[in-house]
Amino acid sequence: MKQLFILLLIPVLALSLTAKSSMKFEKNTFDFGEIEAGKVVSIEFSFENTGDEKLIIKNINSSCGCTAAQPEKLEYAPGEKGTLKVNFNSQGQMGQIVKSISITTNDPENPYSRLEIKGNVKITQFAELEFDQNSENVNFQTVKLNSTTTKKITIKNAGTIPLEIKEVCAYAELYVLFPKNPIRPGEKIELKIVFNAWKKGSYSNFIKIHTNSMRQRLFIVKVTAEVE
């Protein structure tokens, strides 16, 4: 009788030792094509527990805070299907993007699954500051003490919405005059850099111009002079 019990127990033990969960996705990559920046893309990745043991989702990580993934639940019986919902927020993104999601499960052979979303994020509404390379360095050369000197630099809005000069930070010897604000798309203006020569010697300082430009939010101009 004891031998019969052992013989009956062996297949059960063998089955329990070979039983495993297995997370299999219908597809691991999703291409959302082209979207306008600021839109949220909602994606569903379908999967199945193709193993003969309960599947347990232990952890989900995204490569970026702009991508959030949430399963319907954390445990799936053998043969049970499920969906992983992923939201991608394109705010602040631009160009070709690739984001990944990694899922950790109790699958003994493949504990880590990786999903990927990709596509192109385009921006059609933006301001864009353009300037000549010489505009970043303004040299007043030799000026007389207690004099006021002006130089001009040209900037352009190469974007599709008005370019705004939000703030100008400069030392007391310097200030900036601009004919208009905001600057229309495609428009050029001349900024006047005014230097007050209050002290003899070599002068070197910076003007910081904050804008709403997509790429050049901070425009820095170096100002130098020799005061005699």
Summary of the structure (lengths in Angstrom):
residues: 228
radius of gyration: 31.6
end to end distance: 114.0
largest distance: 114.9
contacts: 646
relative contact order: 0.15
helix: 9%
strand: 57%
